[in-house]
Amino acid sequence: MHTDNKIKSVKNPDSDVINVIEEFDYSGPNDKYNEGFKSWRLKKKNKYSYNYNQNQKEKIFIDGQGFVSSTAADAERDSLSKLFLLLGNLLLCYVFIETVAEKLFIVLLDILGFNISYSFFSGTIYGGKSEILFAEVVVSVVKYFIPIAIMHRVFKMPNKVRYPMRKIKPYEFFYALSTGMIISVISSISRAYSYKSREVYDYFNNAAVDLSFFGDYELVVYLFFDILVVSIMNELMFRGEAFHVLRQYGDFFAVVVTSVFSTLVICNFKLMPACFLISFVSGVLLLRSGNIFISIFMHILNKLYLLGLLLIETNSSAAMFLTRSFYMSVVFALGVIIILIIATKHKSETVLMKNLHTHLNAKEKTKTIFHSLSLVGVIIACVFASIWNVII
């Protein structure tokens, strides 16, 4: 984050007027982003802007209630509730496509004569390798595309805000590289003590279908798709469309909420801690760099690391344990060395402290989540799906 921007927060402690948009700290990521973000919040027809500008001593007349006081906290709560309702519906759509629509799509393909079918009794997909690959790719794209398209249309946020692309300085790239290496090792540390060998298909242990019968071609295509395309779409959805709308309520809040949401929808207890950690760091790197590609790079880097780790674990010999330990140690050590070199030349920035306090505290914001029935439904559905994955 940079402090040479022209737009700054304006707050007069002696004034009775509260203007939440002017109170906001616009000291980063860059001028174009800040101007676009502020202009978006100031639009009168913007239903998802947290825009409160009123004298605290004034009262508003409401039919049936008389003159009542309106507070910034009430406005923030109402705005956040409206946003959570939409995000909850979109996450429900995501989960529905992944769990229900996928099966219906396979049944449709079967009716149309494709060599693919789904058994509702065993929960297994049968058919040709190419047909199953096609179905998995289509469902994966659609479950991200629909929420992204709806948020794009509803929020109407400028592209320079939703997908910031400030020119990346070399040290920011290496900072992301080193952080990604360190976090990837930490998030997979439990595997360092396992003697269990794996198959390369275990890379897709969160897939809804058994991919162990894929041929080399299908496997390579799906690996490329998952590492590159899915990583991009995941970041565009959570760190792109949703993140910047949530920034109105604080940078730390936006990072945590998008991390929780992206973690919930994987519906796998074993993968949740690592997913949250990676998502959290991706959000922080986005704030630091002002470029969406840094968070995408972080996501891809983690998947490449996991693929490398898995390829080592496919070796069932006794040397596998030592090779894996060496691999993890080298990656971690390189990450630490790079980040220490950067720390000696560039001052660390506490990006999460900006806009930390709004008119609602953390507890009140959390309560607002549970006021949204759609979000509660997402939480219940994802927890239930995660428990089901453990059982089966």
Buried (B, 14 or more C-beta within 10 A) or exposed (E): BBEEBEBEEEEEEEEEEBBBBBBBBBBBBBBBBBBBBBEBBEEEEBEBBBBBEBEEEEEEEEEEEEEEEBBBBBBBBBBBEBBBBBBBBBBBBBBBBBBEBBBEBBBEBBEEEBEBBBEEEEEEBBBEBBBBBBBBBEBBBBBBBBBBEBBBEBBBBBEBBBBBBBEBEEEBBBBBBBBBBBBBBBBBEEBBEEEEBBEBBBBBEEEBBEBEEBEEEBBEBBBEBBBBBBBBBBBBBBBBBBBBBBBBBBBBBBBBBBBBBBBBBBBBEBBBEBBBBBBBBBBBBBBBBBBBBBBBBBBBBBBBBBBBBBEBBEBEEEEBBEEBEEBBEEBBEBBBEBBEEBEEEEEEBEBBEBBEEBBBEBEBBEEBBEEBEBBBBBBEBBEEBBEEBEEE
